[in-house]
């Protein structure tokens, strides 16, 4: 209770605490992004040939994408 009373005791104390919380949250988000980068997978077919582009790939992504492309061939659907 005393901590909250201290934070709300003045505008600049409150603003400084708010900026500190935002900076800590942003730093945590950047650490999480660095540990687990976002993936972007594009697979398209030109004629009979598949083109696959994977950004931020994990070890199993290539085989998983190729399996999905093979399933699309068998069903007749375009990926």
Number of C-alpha atoms within 10 A of each C-alpha: 5 7 8 9 9 11 16 14 11 10 10 11 13 15 13 12 14 13 12 12 12 12 12 12 12 12 12 12 12 13 12 11 11 10 9 11 14 10 12 10 13 12 14 13 12 7 6 6 8 13 9 14 12 14 11 11 14 11 7 8 14 15 10 11 17 14 12 14 19 14 14 13 13 9 8 9 9 10 14
